[in-house]
Amino acid sequence: MLLAYILAPALASIGLALIGYDGSYRKISRPLTKIPLPPPRYDSNISVEHALRVRRSIREYEDKSLTLEQVGQLAWAAQGITEKRYGFRTAPSAGATYPLEIYVVVKKGGVEGLPEGIYHYLPREHTLELLKSGDYSRELMDACLDQEWVRDAAINIVITAISERTTWRYGERGRIRYVHMEVGHVGQNIYLQCVSLGLGCVVIGAFYDEEVKKIIGVDEEPLYVIPVGAKKGGWL
Ligand SMILES: Cc1cc2nc3c(=O)[nH]c(=O)nc-3n(C[C@H](O)[C@H](O)[C@H](O)COP(=O)(O)O)c2cc1C
C-alpha cells in the first residue's frame, strides 16, 4: 500500500516526461544555461532549537552579495532531494506529488559570480537554469505593492504551485488545502536555513498574482515571494 502511494506520482511523472511535458506548463526551448550549485552542507554550528528561538521576519539587509553556496543551500532547504530512490525532499508533500517550483530572482550584484536574472531550481540536478537575464528586483517590488525589502534584498525566492500535480490524486482538496500547506513548510525551512547562514528573510503573500507570473514568465500560481539578504548585525 505504502509502495503504491509512493510510486504513483513517480510513474505519473515518467509518463509526463515521455510525452514531453516539462512539469510546469512552460514552453521551454532548451538547452538553457545551467549553473550547477555547490553541494549542500548537512551540518552547522547553529542548532535547530536556536534557529527556532531567534527566527524573525527581516526586512532590512546589509548591502552585501550572497555567495552561490548560500543560494544553493537555500534552494536545497526549500526543495532539495534528500532520498534518491523516490525523490523525497526536505519539505513534506501530500502523496509526494511535489506541486511547488522554486525560482530565484537575482538582482545586479546580488550573488557573487552569478549574473542578474531569473533562475529556476532543478531539485534532481541541484542546478539553476537561467530563464531570463536582467535585474527584475524593482518590477517585483511593484508587483508586491511597493514593499521595499523586495527591491533591497540580494535575491528573492519565488515559490509557485502547479496544483494539477496534486489534484489529479486528491481533487479540489489538493488545490485549496494541500499546496498552501506545503508552501508553509517550505517557507519555514527557508527561515531556519537563513538563521543558520546569517541571512534574513520575510515571506510575502501580498502581491498581484498576474504581475508576478508575468515577471517570472510562467503560468503557475505564485504563492510566496521571499526576499533574502545578509542580516544586519548577524543573529544573536
Ligand atoms: C501568509 C503570510 C503572508 C505574509 N505576507 C507578508 C507581506 O506581504 N509582507 C511582509 O512584510 N510580511 C509578510 N508576512 C510576515 C508577517 O508579517 C510576520 O510573519 C509577522 O509579522 C510575525 O513576525 P515574525 O515572522 O518576525 O515572527 C507574511 C506572513 C505570512 C505567514
The ligand as a Gaussian input file, in Angstrom:
#p B3LYP/6-31G(d) Opt

LIG

0 1
 C        0.946000      34.008000       4.801000
 C        1.843000      35.157000       5.230000
 C        1.886000      36.287000       4.442000
 C        2.735000      37.337000       4.806000
 N        2.829000      38.419000       3.980000
 C        3.698000      39.411000       4.287000
 C        3.852000      40.513000       3.407000
 O        3.214000      40.627000       2.370000
 N        4.766000      41.454000       3.742000
 C        5.518000      41.385000       4.886000
 O        6.337000      42.278000       5.121000
 N        5.368000      40.350000       5.749000
 C        4.502000      39.356000       5.462000
 N        4.383000      38.286000       6.304000
 C        5.228000      38.195000       7.511000
 C        4.454000      38.531000       8.787000
 O        4.181000      39.916000       8.815000
 C        5.270000      38.114000      10.016000
 O        5.461000      36.720000       9.998000
 C        4.584000      38.509000      11.319000
 O        4.586000      39.917000      11.477000
 C        5.236000      37.872000      12.544000
 O        6.621000      38.253000      12.628000
 P        7.797000      37.181000      12.658000
 O        7.755000      36.402000      11.366000
 O        9.041000      38.003000      12.782000
 O        7.596000      36.291000      13.832000
 C        3.537000      37.248000       5.985000
 C        3.472000      36.079000       6.755000
 C        2.659000      35.039000       6.381000
 C        2.646000      33.776000       7.209000

